[in-house]
Amino acid sequence: MKLKLFLFSFLFSSVLYAQITVDNTAPYDNPNYLIDNVLLGGGIIASNHSYQGDSIQISYFDATNTSLGINTGIVMATGDVAVLDPLFTGFGGVISNVVNDPDLLNVANSVPPLLPPPFTNSFTVSSINDVAILEFDFIPTSDSLSFQYVFGSEEYFAFENSQYNDVFGFFLSGPGITGPFASPAFHPDGSVNLAIVPGSNPPLPITISSVNSVTPINDQYFVDNTGGLDTIAYADGYTTVLTAYAAVQCGETYHIRLAIADGTDSGLSSFVWLQAGSFASPLLEIIDDLGLDSTVLEIPCNSTVTLTANGGVGATYEWYDNSGSIFSSNSNVTVSSGIYWVTATSFGCPIISDTIIVNSQSAPTVDLGNDLTIACNVSVNLNPIVSGGSGSYSYLWNDNSIDSSLDVGGGSYSVTVTDNLTSCYGESEIVITEEAQPNTNITGGGSICEDGSTVQIDFIYDGLLPWDLNFYNEFDTIYQDNILTNIYSYTTSQEGIYHILNVTDNNNCVSNISGSATVVLNQMPEAIINIEEFTLYIGDTLYLEVLNNYVFYNWYNQNNEIISNNSILSVYEQGEYYVFVIDNNGCTDYSSNTIVNVVPRSELFVPNSFTPNSDKHNELFVIHGQNIKSYSLKIIDRWGNLLFESTTLDKHWDGFYLGKKVEQDKYLYQINIIGEDNIPFSKSGIINIIY
């Protein structure tokens, strides 16, 4: 049995929140009403509603201006939902249902140990109690389903990762859904749980053991409510607002089972709040920039309206005019008078809008004819055909001429014809292409390394072949004649800014020229390692690095194997090492080899006394050493006499000099060695002879 102590304190705060309220009076005591009129949003057709559980476990709630994050919706609980209301003064009703749901038990026991000591990090929920299940069939009108929810519990701050792991689940089944949980008979592939920690892989169910304040990987989804009893009572903690999402097939039938239960016992309730209107599948929505809520729009003559379609994320669009022709695939179009409709397709789910009619006053229609091409230096007369309106017109051309017709050469021309009686106008434009100057553009160039690399520069010409080219690179002028292709490519390693000076065709027609190409020549990097040769003791680490900074490194050993791509190489083995680098300009270099010799560290132990008193203990002055190549020992008395010397560690002084034991006294020793690292080492000190 769970026990929990509550300490209530009353605090005054400058931040005021409203209080959550619950209501399960008519019509909110009817689960069918709660589904159809509270939970469902757009794009969903629901049927076969069902609720299992006690009537006090489900109700409508209003959490406007509270810290919950959801304003209104349905709340389901493992106890009496009335306790959520801070004004509730009772102790909650007794749950008397015997509903069971094995899937909830599996979910409760599927959360791996997540909490640090002193938590037990192991638990088994033995049973599911106080179960409440709200379920129904539905048909989505698009390719996705989503809804928002919050989970909360009284069990927070006491029973995380324990056998009292209250649980809930949103079990979805239907076409294209395959999962480990039970589902209706007509969905044999099982169901999936949509109530999971965002971004978890594999999916981690949401319980008090997976989202809480002591599990760092998920604490961003947890809200500590221990001080919030004035707004949301009986929930010591709850999640942030989360979104359940699933990909579905439009027009197919699915089944959703929304379930919650106590784990192991029946104490301390848990809650799940479902946001009103959030259970939805996106619908196609059409709005206009005039703010008119109508499928028939009246606009002034010569004006336009922008229609915007919203069919959800990933939707594609096709706009049709009154002739049935597709004239746009954008989400929005700007149109004048006419009849229009649009289709939005999202992953194979088409949704067709109502017909939209745009009406405007009649304006003159103007036609300058089709675009045309004329010979060089030839003019043509533009005489617009005008119909409609009163027959009394004024003309304004784009060159500010007000004549009814115009003689022109090549170019773009437009005319506005205005009816003097209504001020409505019509427009037309025409493009006249004159066979004239060709165009030549220069492209290419780039950044190259100072290692003999080359770069290509292209001269692109659209005129009559052959053609002659003259260009300059700030150092040299280059001329190429009789070019027989439209693209002339020039390969160079010379830096500079390349410009076209002149291009002429076979008829001496001078080309328009544009563009430039820049060739940048970059110095080569120098990969220099900070150490050329080094003797390393066994067990130590040498750090090799390049003297300059580069964007890429490859370190190699003497076998030409890549051993690292870090800027610094840690070396602890004997061998030769080198590095390949790439700088910011993409230029490369290899370093010289660094030689690393690895040797053992020399060790020497010298005692400070010995007792040559014939008791067979500590009779000799014994020096111990390891990894020593050369050794010399001398022992001298205070008058400078050499009493003993040795060139091997195996030869020890027994305290005798000239066949006699020396007196008890202090004597000077001098030691010179050369270790495996070939480094000379000297040591001197005092040895005490004690009898």
N, C-alpha and C positions, 0 to 999 in steps of 0.2 A: 504494500500500500504506500502511495506517495503522500508525504507530508510537506507542507509548505507554509512558512510564516510570512505574513505581510506586515510591514511597518508603514503606516499611513502618516503622512505629514502634510499640513496645509500650508502652501506657499503662495505669496502674492507676487505677481509678475507683471511687468509692463506690457508683455505680449499676451493678448487675449485671443482665445480660440473658441469657436462654437462647439457645441456638444453633439456627439453622434446620437441619432435617434433610430429606433427600430419600430416597425409596424407590421404585424401579421394579422390585422383585422381585415375584413372584406374590403376590397377584392384581393388584398395581398396574402390572404390565407389560402389562395388557390394556386398551386404550382404551375398549372397551365397558363394562368394569367401572368404570373411572374416571368415565364419564358417568353410568351408572345408580346407582352406589353412593356417589359422592363429590360430583359437581357438582349433580345434580338435587335440588330441594327439592319443595315441595308444588305441586299443581295442574298438573303437567306429565306428559304421556304421550309418551315418546320412542321412536323407531324408526329403522331404516336408518342405524346408526352407521357412521362411516368415519374412518380416520386415514391421513394421508399424511405421511411424514417418517421420519427415523431414530428408532429405538427409544430412543436416549439423549437425545432432545430433549423427552421428556414423562415425567412421573412424579407421584407423590403427594408432598406436602410437609407438614411440621409446623413452623409458625413461632410456636407458643405462647410468650408472654412475650418475644417479640422486638419490635423497633421497627417491624416491617412493617405491623402493623395488621390482618392477617388471620391467623387461627390455623392453619387447615388447608385443604387443597384440592388443585387440580391446578396444576402449573407447566409451562409450555411455554417453550422456549428456542431460540435460533438456534445454540446449541452444546450441549455436554454439560451437562445439568442437575446433574451430580454436583459441578461446581465451586462451586455455591451453598453446599455444606456446608463450614463452616470447618475441619472435620477432614479434608477431602479433600486428599491430598498429591500427586496426579498432575497431569497437564497437560491432561486432558480428551480425550475420544475425538474422532476425525476424522469429520466429517459427510460421508456418501457419497451422499446422496440427490440426485436430479435433479428434484425437484418444482418446479413453477413456478406462479405466481399473478399474472397481469397486473394484477388489482385492487390488489394490494399495491404494485406499482410506481407505479400512478396515485396512490394515497394518499400514498406517500413524496414524490412531486413536487407534491402539491397544497398543501403548507404554504407560505404566502407568506413573504417575508423578514421576520423579526421581531426580529433582534438588532441592537444598536447597533455602531458601529465599536469595535474594529478587526476585527470579524467581517466575512466577505466579503459577506453578505447576498444571495448568489446561489449556487445549486447545482442540479445535475441528477443524480439517482440514475440510473445507467446500467443497472443490472441488479438483480435480486432473487435472493438466494442463501440456502442453508440454510433452505429453507421448511419449516414444520411446520403442518399443517392438521388440525383436529379438527372434524368436522361431523356433523349428524344432523337428522332430521325430528322435529317435536314438535307436540302438540296442547295448547293452553292451555285451562284450565277457567274462566277469567275474562277480563276485558278488558285485561289488562296483563301484561307480562313484565319482569323485572328480575333483575340479578345484579351482584355486587360483584367488583372486580378491582384489581390494582396493576400498573403497568408500570415496569420498571427496566432499566438498561443500564450496560455498562462504558464506553460512548462518551461519557458525560457529562464535562464540563469539558475537552473537547478537540475534539469534532467537531460541535458544534451548528451548524446551518445550513451544512452541508457536503454533499458528495456521498455521504458515509458516513452516511446518514440511515436507521438501522434503523427498521423499521415493523411495525405489527401492525394488525389490524382484526377487528371482529365484524360479519360481513355477514349481515343478516337479510332474507329474502324470504318472500312469501306474500300472502294476500288483503289488499287495502288498502295494500300496500307498493309504492311506486314510487321507484326510485332509479337511479343511474348505474352501478352495479356489476353484475357477472355474477350469474346465479342459475340454479337448475335449470330444465329445459325447461318444467316445468308451472307456472312463475311467470314469465311473459314480461315483466312490468313491471320487472324488475331488482331489485336489493337496495340496502339502505342500510347505512352503517357506523355502528354504535352506539358505537364507541370514539372519542368526541369530547370536547373540552374543555367542561366544564359551562358552560351559558349562552351558548356561542359562536353567533353568527349572522352570516354563514352558518356551518354546522358546521365546526369546525376539528379535523382528526384529531389524535390524541395521538401525537407522536413526540418524540425528544430535542430537536427544533428548535422545538416549540410549547410544551412544558412543561419549564422548566429554571430555573436560578437567575439567569440574566442577561436573561430576558424579563419585565419587570415586570408585564405584563398577566396573566400566568399563573403567577407564581412562588409564589402561595399554594397551588398544588397540587403543589409540588416538595419533596422531602426530600433534603438533602445527606447522603450516606452515606460520604463519603470517610474518616471516622474510625470507621465502624461495621463493619469487617471481622471483628470478633469475633462478630458475630451474623448478618450477611447478607453473605457474601463475594461478590466479583466484581461487585457492583452499586454503582458509584460514586454513583448517585443513583436515586431512584425516586419515583413519584407518591404522593400520599396515596391512601387508599382511595376509589375512584370507583365510581359506579353506572351501569351500562348499563341503559337503560329504553326500552321501546317499547309503543305502544298496539296491541293485537291484537284479533282477533275470536274469542270463545270457540267452541270446538268445531271450528275450522278448522285445516288442516295448514300448518305453517310450516317453513322450513329455516334453520338457523343454521350459519355457517362461521366458526370461530375460527382465525385464521391469524396467523403471525409470520414475519419474514424479516430477514436482513442486507441492508443497502443497499450496492450497488456491489461490495463485497468480501465476504470470509468471516471477517474478523477481529473480535475484541471482541464478545462475545455480548450479546444483549438478552433480557429475560425478561418474561413476563406470568403473574401469579399469579391464579387464579380461586378465589374463596372457596367452600368446601364447603357444599352445601345451599342456595346463594343463587340458583341458576337456578330461578325459581319463578314461579307465577301464583297469586294469593291463593285460599285455600280458606275455606269457611265453617266457623267454629269456635264451639262452644257451651261456655261454662263456667258454673258456679254459685257462689254466694257461700258455699256450705257446704264447698267444697273436695273434693267427691265426684266421682270420675272414673267416671261411670256414666250410662247412659240411663234407669235406673230408680232413683228417689230415694225413700227412706223418711223422712218427716218427722213430728214429733209433731202431734197434733190442734191445730187453731186456729193453726198456724204457717204461715209462707210461705217460699218460696225464690226468690231472684232469679236468673233465667236471662239471660245476656248473649251476644249473637251478634256475631261479628266476621267480616264478609265483605269486608274491605278498604276502602280510602279511596273515598268516593263511593257506597257501597252503600246501598240502601234495603231495608226489611224489612217482612214481613207475618207476624204470629203467628196461628196457628190453634188453636182448642180442639177437643175431641173431637167437637163437632157440625159441624166444618168451617167455622165462622164466624171471620172475622178480628176479633180483639179488640185489636190494637195494631200500630202501625207504627214503634215505637221500637226501638232496638238492644237494649234490655233490658226485661224484664217481671218483675214480682213476682207469683207465683201460689201458690195452695194446691194441694190434691190435684186431679188430672185428667190428661188426655193432651194433649200439645201438640207442635206442630212449627212450624218457621219456614222461610221462604224469603228469600234475600238476592238482590237483583237489582242488578247493577253494569253499566250501559250495555248492557242487554239480555241479560245473561248470568245466567240463574237457577241457583241452587244450593240444593237442598232437603236439610235436615238429617234425621238419623234421628229417629224418634218418641221423645219424652221423656215418661216416665210418672212422675207424682208421686203417691205413696200416703201417706195419713195416717189416723189413727184416726177413727172415725165420731163426728160431733158433731151435736147437735140442729140442725134447720133452723127458722128463724123467719121469719115473714112478717107485716109490718104493713100490707100492701096497697100500692096505688099512691099516689103523691103526689096531693093533691087541693086544691081551692080552696073556701073556705067564706065565708059572708057575714060582714060586720063584726059583732063582738060575739057570734058564735055559737060554741058549743063542740061538740066531737065526742069520742066515746069510742073510744080505741085499745085493741083487744083482740087481741093477737098470736096467730096460728095457729102452734102448735108441733108438730113431729113428729120421730120418731127418739129415740134415747137410751132411758133406762129408764122415762120417764114421770114421774119425780120431779124437778121443776124449781124453781129459784129465779130471781127477776127483779130486774134493776137497770136503772132508767131513767136517762137523762142528767141528770135533775133530782134524782137520788138517791132517788127513790121506789122501793119494793120491792113495790108492788102488782102483781097480774097484769094489771090494766087501768088506763087513765088517761083522765080527762076533760081535754081541752086546747083551747086556742084556736089561733091562728096561730103558726107557728114550726117549728123543726126538732127532731125527736124521734128518739131511738134507744133500743133496749132490748137488753140482754144476758141470754140465758136459759142458765143453767148446769145441766147434769146432775149431781145430787149424788153419783152413784155413780162417774162417770169423770172429773169435773171438766172435761170438754170442754164447750164452749159454742158457741152460735150467736148471731148478731147480725142486726138489721134496723133500718132507719131509714126515716123518712118525712118529707116536707116538706109542711106544711100552709100554704097561702097564704091569708091573710085579706085580703079587700078592705078596705083601710084607707087610711092617709095616702098621698097622692102624694109624689113626690120632685121637688125642683127643684135644679138645679145651675147654677153660673155658670162660664163659661169665656171665654177670649179675653183681650183687653187686649194689652199688649206695650209695646215701646219705640218712640217716634215722635220726629220732629224738630220743632223749634220754628218750622216754616215753614208752619203751617196744616194739616199732615197730621192725619188722623184714624185711629182704630182702632175695631174693632167688638168689642162685648161681647155674648155670647149667654147668654140665660137659657133653660135646657132643662127643660121641665115634662112629666111623664108622667101627669097626672091628668085629671079631668073638665073639659071646656071649657064655657064660658069661665072664665078665671081672672084674679085681680088680683095685681099685683106692687108691692112697696114695697122700694126699695134705697137705699144711702147710699154716697157716694164720699169721705168725710172732710171735704167742704165743703158739699155740698147733699144733701137728701133728695128722691128722685124717686119719684113714684107713677104707675102706669099700670094702668088697670082695663079690664075687658071684653076681654081678649086672646083672640083666636079661633083661634090656632094654638099648637102645642106648643113652638115656639121663638120667643122674642121677642128681636130684635136691637136694640142701642142703639149708635149711632155717636157718638163723642165725641173731643174734643181736650183734655179736662180731665184733668190728671194726678191720681193718687190711687189708693187701694186700695178697690175696689168690693165691697160685701158685701150679701147679701140680708137685709132686715129681716123681711119677712113675705110669705107667699104663701098665698092661700085660693082654694078652688074655688067653683063656683056653689052648692054646698050648705054653704058656710062650713066645709068641712073644711080644717084647717091642714096645709100641706105640710111635709115634712122638707126642710131646706135644707142645702146644703153648698157648699164651694168659695169662692173669691174670685178676683178678677181685678185685676191691677195695671197701671196705665198710667203709664209713665215718660216725662216730657217732657225731651228733651235739647236743650241749647243748640246753636246752629248753629256750625260751624267758621268760622274766618276765614283764608282763603287769602291770605297776605301774602308777596309775594316780597321777598327781602332787598335788591334793587336796583330803583329805579324807572326810572333812565335811566343809560346808560353808553356811553362812547366807547371802542371796542375797536380796537387796532391790528391790521392785517392779519397773519395768522399766529398771533395770540394767541388764547387761549380764555378765555371768561368762564363762571363757574359760578353758575348761578341755583338757589336753593333756597328752600323755604318755611320761615317762621320757626318753625312748630310741626310736630310729627310726626303723620303720618296713615297710614292703612293702604293707601290707593290714591292714585295720581297719574296724571293725563293731561296732558301738556304740549302746547300748541298754538302754531302760528305765526300770522302775520297772515292767512293764508288759511284759518284754522280747521281745519288739518290736524293730526292727532295725530302728534307726532314723537318722543315718548318716554313711558314709564310708570315711569321711575326717580324716586327722590326728589330727585335733583340733575340738572339739565339742563346739558350742556356746549354753549356757544354760541360759534360762530366766524363766523357770518354776520350781516349787518345785517338788522334787521327788528324786529317787535314780537312779544312772547311772553307767554302767560298760561297758567295752570294750573288744572285742575279736581281737587279733592280729595274723598276720602271718609274720615270718621273712624271710630273703633271702633263708633259707634252707627249707622252707615249714613247719617249726615247729610252733606250735600254743600255745596260752595261753589266759585265761580269767583273768581279773583284779578283785579286790575286788570292792564292791559298794562304790561310793561316794554319800554322803547324801547332798542334797541342800535344805535349808529352805528358803522360800521366804516370806519376811515381808515388811510391808509398812515403809517408811522412816518417822521418828519422825520430827514434825515441831513445832516451838515455836516462837511467836511474842510478844515482850516486848516493850511497849511505853516508851519514854524518859521523859514524863511529863504528868500531868493532873491538872485540875483547880477545886478543890472542893469549889467553890464560890457560890453555890446554884443557878446558872443561868440555871440549868438543861442541861448543855452541858459539856461533858468531866468531870463528877463529880467523877468518880471512876478510880482507877488504875487497868485496866482490862488486863489480860494476856490471849492470845489465843494460843491454841496448838492442835495438831492432833497426833493420834497414840501414846499416852502416857499412860503407865500402872501405873506409880508411880510418884507423884508430891509433891514438898515441896517448899514453899515460905516463906522467912523471910525478914522483913524490919527493918533496924537498923539506928538510928541517929548517928551523928558524935561522940557522947560520948559512943557509944556501947550499948545503950538501945534498947531492942527488942520492936518495936512499933506495929508489926503486924506479924502474921504467918498464913499459910493456907496449907492444904494438898489436896485441890481440886481446879480445875480451875474455879469452879462455885462461889467460895468465893473471893470477891474483896475488896481492901482497900479503905475506903472512906476518908482518911486523918485525922481520929480521933485517939487520943491516950488518954486513961483514960477519955473518955467522952468529950474531947476537941479537937478542930482542932489544928493540929500542925502548927508551923510557916512556912511561905514561905521560903523554903530552899532546899538544895540538900540532898537526903537520899539514903542510900545504900540498894540495894536489893540483895538477894542471892537465886538462884533457883537450885534445884536438881531434876532431872527427870530420869526415866528409861523408854525407848521406847519399842515398840513391838519387837525390835531386842534384848531386854534384855541387852542393853549396857547403863551403867550409863552416865549421862551428867550433867555438872554443868555450871552455867552461873551467873555472878554477874555484877552489874553496878550501875549507878546513875539514880534516878528518881527525876525530878524537880517538886516541888509543887508551882504552880503560882496562886495568887489570883487577 
